[in-house]
Amino acid sequence: MAPDKKKFYYNRELSWMDFNARVLEEAQKKDNPIMERLRFLAITGSNLDEFFMVRVAGVSNQVNAGYTKPDASGLTPKELLNELDKKTHAFMEKQYSCLYRSILPMLKKQADIEFITPDKMTDAQKRHIDAYFHQVLFPVLTPLAVDSSRPFPMLANKSLNLAVRLTSKDDPGEKCFAVVQVPAILPRFTELPKIGETRCFVLLEDIITAYLEELFELHEIKAVCPFRITRNSDLTIDEEADDFMYEIEKSIKRRKRGRPVRLELIQHADKDTRKFLMKTMEIGDSEVYEVPGPLDLTFFSKFANLPGCDHLCFAPIRPTTPAGDFWGYTDIFEAIRDGDRLVHHPYETFDHVVQFIAQAAEDENVLAIKQTLYRVSGNSPIIASLIKAAENGKQVTVLVELKARFDEENNINWARKLEKAGCHVIYGLTGLKTHCKIALVVRREEDGIRRYLHLGTGNYNDSTAKIYTDLGLFTCNAQYGSDASSLFNVITGYSRPPEYKHFIVAPHGMRSFFVYMIRREIENAKDGLPSGITVKVNSLVDPELIDLLYEASQAGVQIKLIVRGICCLIPGIPGVSENITVMSIVGQLLEHSRIFRFENGGSPRIYVGSADWMPRNLDRRIELVFPIEDEKQKARAFSILDTMLSDTTNARYMQSDTSYVHVDLRGKQKISSQLNFYHEAQERLKELQAIEKDSILIPIHSAEE
């Protein structure tokens, strides 16, 4: 019997807010280094911006369109919007409480660092900002008057601005407004001369406010109010357009003019200015967020990198080079021929992925390279190698997903450069995002054509590979190679989705595969055979799979879920999900790998890939999940899951009331899975170095001997 979803399905937006609350907990944790606490606080701000731009905007659109159908949790869009209003307002209060009551006092105490305003500056500091304002800032500023002949300016999404209420010195009864944009091109904070041993900083908007009179000499300034707007940024794209790239570019421009969904104001804002901004932007009371400032906490991410403050940060996790599986090899193709290689990022270097494409680009025996790209770095060495490969006459086919949200402009630029170099570029597929992570190298060898593969859980992005946890498999298994060729034929042409030998590919076979695997665990449990499911994903939303997991729990299947973010399943409900635990790991690194283990009657199987358990991943994307079959690598993948399940430091467990609690450490060892993986990678490399050092020296004899 399927459970009542309204009681047993948690709303995805509310669950996402709970995830951001777990990130905020890391900012509140006094055990974390102070600069890392600032960084976590900045992440919560960045996360919340995107949440408003996409999720809140989407719910708001439904309400405005009169859509009243309840979601799987039983909430109508209007009810959900009310819940989100309450939750987001309370959350932002907690952000600033954390900043003012905990972080800033601790910053002063531990690091002798503080932010000050011009009214508290020494003479030397005032001279410093005076020079900065007149030499750097003043030429950049553009005050914009707002009156009957000059309409309210089109302000960029997430830009920081000052609203200024003025009266004319000639006509004191006249009330007028102006807007001064805080230039994003300049640093948000400026270091001042020290006061004793204290490092002092001032915010850009505070400098501008101190010198506003120089911008409005004919007027008297009555009130100044920093404000920031967040706009609806969810793109609507006509995928049937003749010029798809042009259509994407048009949509990006529309994003900049999207309807405001949030207005942030400084607390105790001038009433006339508040009223003026709300009226001008057509925004309601519930969409106004008054905070003590500073607005836009994301700048603390850069502040956390302040020179001289390394001791106030986490000890860096430096990837081992080479990864243990590549020890002793200089030729990456030789290493892969000798056996499958598994690399765990960022504990082990991402350089092998970069080297895989770089070596293929230069190798005279390589005939073709095919690769999918979803999000890449700003100065991508992989793209540089693909361009080099095309220039060297190799056949290079690249799918660049132009619909990767907020990376559209970056991907358009790369697509153009690749095309210019002679690569065959696909922009994605109509109606589907291509989210799978796969690179195929076709090489001519003495015994014929061999296909080399890299299959991963994460993007081909050398920057995020330093902070995202991901797995990558290198193989030249012929059956995997055959599946890879078939997959690329589906992506690049009109090929019918084939019967893959090993790959599980969405949208045509992944949902049915996972349904089958869960059902088999149910049958095994009923037959008294070993059963169990362990899954690590970023999000668990799909109602059909959640229903099946409930059914499996009721059949006695032990289910362990490691879900970083959104989880719509509710564990621990008597008679429904008693055999399910849900863990979320939030720590120094962003958990990103997706891993699926099924006990399979005593012969466990493990799969990894790019797909979360969400309807979009299973039904509206090209996703790839693949088995790990090499016994050595399979054992390693099992061990990775076991280590994560043993975490007692960064793990929190979801309760049946949807709250999350830390592990009770009484009688337990303090374990950080992320630090354990890091130390394991370091130890593995040291052992390999020691073996090489102690190996027997073999003399070279003459041919005559």
Secondary structure as UniProt FT lines:
FT   HELIX           5..8
FT   HELIX           12..28
FT   TURN            30..31
FT   HELIX           34..50
FT   HELIX           51..56
FT   HELIX           57..64
FT   TURN            65..66
FT   TURN            72..73
FT   HELIX           77..97
FT   HELIX           98..103
FT   HELIX           104..111
FT   STRAND          113..115
FT   HELIX           118..120
FT   HELIX           123..132
FT   HELIX           133..137
FT   TURN            138..140
FT   STRAND          143..146
FT   TURN            157..158
FT   STRAND          160..168
FT   TURN            172..173
FT   STRAND          175..181
FT   TURN            184..185
FT   STRAND          189..195
FT   TURN            196..197
FT   STRAND          198..203
FT   HELIX           204..210
FT   HELIX           212..214
FT   TURN            217..218
FT   STRAND          219..231
FT   TURN            239..240
FT   HELIX           244..256
FT   STRAND          260..266
FT   TURN            267..268
FT   HELIX           271..281
FT   HELIX           285..287
FT   STRAND          288..291
FT   HELIX           297..299
FT   HELIX           300..303
FT   TURN            304..305
FT   TURN            307..308
FT   HELIX           310..312
FT   HELIX           324..326
FT   TURN            327..328
FT   HELIX           332..337
FT   STRAND          341..345
FT   TURN            346..347
FT   HELIX           351..362
FT   TURN            364..365
FT   STRAND          366..373
FT   TURN            378..379
FT   HELIX           381..391
FT   TURN            392..393
FT   STRAND          395..400
FT   TURN            402..403
FT   TURN            405..406
FT   HELIX           408..421
FT   STRAND          424..426
FT   TURN            430..431
FT   STRAND          432..434
FT   STRAND          438..445
FT   TURN            446..447
FT   STRAND          448..456
FT   TURN            462..463
FT   HELIX           464..466
FT   STRAND          468..475
FT   HELIX           478..492
FT   STRAND          504..506
FT   TURN            507..509
FT   HELIX           510..526
FT   TURN            527..528
FT   STRAND          533..537
FT   HELIX           543..554
FT   TURN            555..556
FT   STRAND          559..563
FT   TURN            574..576
FT   TURN            578..579
FT   STRAND          580..585
FT   STRAND          590..591
FT   STRAND          594..598
FT   HELIX           600..602
FT   STRAND          605..609
FT   HELIX           615..619
FT   STRAND          621..627
FT   HELIX           631..645
FT   STRAND          651..654
FT   TURN            656..657
FT   STRAND          660..662
FT   TURN            666..667
FT   HELIX           673..694
//
